[in-house]
């Protein structure tokens, strides 16, 4: 499909769906505080909102996007393994408007460096040589968008991606990002990580590997580490009650799993309540 014609029925439908996705992300937080904030936003006159500071004009984070090499594999992980729910899928995006929307800055940089934009991983959506496919997945409080850039003659879902994956995925690199999942309060963290790795191994997703809190020097040692080393439990300071572990996903993406209990849970709850009061005062 082409993105030419902003008023086409297809694009109108897409805008409606994305609006629904955003609403689901907010409503999905399933908290009386969030529900009250949503109600307050609906009763605020648009004229007042448009004069408010930029932060008061936001509804929050709508989604995290992840460009993948194999759409079907990533989709299986986030839906069948982690239990997300598909919202919608769309694709075959091409044309000048979508190309410019996504890639203008990279094309400018390529011209400044006097290199071929293709060498910098810039696909030709403008001419339709490459296409973009997307799938949206709903979790309780946020949406994840999977994106795959592919050649036009390649079927959607699997096969070679347009650009090669990045080799170095250390979280210490500036610009690196990660997706963090919040584990329920009554779940055994160590057991969750063990079961996650086992389920992914059963599906052939050998890339899904969680770190350990003990020092290991080989993959064999990592696998043999005791289950108690699956979780970093912080018991002092401002992060008291916070548990975490880092894990690579099936596409090599950086994931984090956390659990917030005790003092740190209250810290986040109090900060959210204070923000809602601040935002409310800025739109009056």
Secondary structure, DSSP 4 states (H G I P E B T S, - for coil): -B---TT-HHHHHHHHHHHHHHHHHHHTT--HHHHHHHHHHHHS-HHHHHHS-GGGG-----EEEEE-S-HHHHHHIIIIIT--EEEEEEEEEBSHHHHHHHHHHHHHHHHHHT--GGGGT---TTTTSEEEEEEEEE-SS-EEEEEEEEETTSPSSSS--SSPPPS---TTSTT---EEEEPPTTS-HHHHHHHHHHHHHHTT-TT-EE--SS---SHHHHHHS-GGGG-EE--SGGGTTEEEEEEE-TTS-EEEEEEE-HHHHHHHHHHHHHHHHHHHHHT-
